[in-house]
Amino acid sequence: MKSFIKISGVLFLLLFQFTSCLKEDDNRKPVYLFYDEPVVVNQLGDNPLIRNESYLFSVPELAGDTALKAGDLLWTSFIVDLDNQANTNPLQYTAKSFQYRIVDSAKVIIPADTAEFQSYLSDEYSSPIESSVLYPYAIDSLWFFGFRQREYSMQQAQSNFIYELILNPTIEKDGNSYPTLYIRAKQTDASASTASARSRDGYLIFAFDAADFVKYWNNMVFPANVLTDRVRFNLKYKTGVDANGKDIYRSFMSNPIAWDFNRVKPV
């Protein structure tokens, strides 16, 4: 089960932890399907563990998987059968029928000044983005985005896209007194094995580590001895160029976005 709000072509998806109940009756506990679920690999070896924003999952099917390493980000689907759980930890479950794609990631870019910021806007990240989604998951300092690209179709295996997220150090007039971050895309070659992770509805998935942005926010807004994990910011993404060759950026209709990094993490 999945619900979403669509405002002027910009999506902000509201996804549930337990996205679908496959089976539930009077004689047994339910079986849950997770899909479009971002997770982090906690450990591999004899007892592989992954975690989402709230729970740990043991994934026996990942034992012997040589493509993964601890710390990898994954876009997944899997099943949790509450009637077949060997672990007594109330925040740890066993996942079955586990499927995944590795999610590429990058750090948020924090330019030193406006001139450096402008230099990034003229780099090779110039592929137009048709639409963008920010998924409301708080895993450590990670933001998970979905993108539709004008040059991309789900049948293409020969192309991939990577992204950059750049802070404008100058507060913009339309920024509601909050900083604005710009998303840009670059098309790259890819084999089928390295193709971008995709959501069920075809969005290309990419993650950004926003830890440096949190530090920037705290230094900008608060005294040195006061820290907060709640930030507000604006997002824009490049959709193309106009007739004069000037870049066109579209704002998220949910701007300014409030984000709380201080969530309870699984242990």
Helices and strands as residue ranges (DSSP letters): E 2-7, E 10-15, E 20-25, E 28-43, E 49-51, E 56-58, G 60-62, E 73-81, E 92-94, E 96-102, E 105-107, H 114-120, E 129-139, E 142-149, E 159-168, E 180-189, G 192-194, E 204-209, H 211-221, E 230-241, E 247-251, E 257-260
